[in-house]
Amino acid sequence: MFAKRLSPLPTPDTIVIHMSVVEARTLKQICQHVGGDPNASPRKHTDALNRALSDAGVYNAQHTIMGRCEIFFDDTTNKETL
């Protein structure tokens, strides 16, 4: 389990998620297979999730088979925000 980290109370635009280590490793794997511009597409959010998971001590699952599947986001600059 992760060590508890002190953080401010969630604000109305913040979501706090509790998940198992296996779920966190799965999310990390998904975040590492997202394509798109890292600054002008939703990929910036999956990159941030990936960094947060790494900071929390989550590492990739063992025996993971890496395939060519990926999620690719279009550039969202000057478009409706997600």
Buried (B, 14 or more C-beta within 10 A) or exposed (E): EEEEEEEEEEEEEEEEEEEEBEEBBBBBBBBBBBEBBEEBBBBBEBBEBBEBBEEEEBEBEEEEEEEEEEEEBEEBEEEEEE
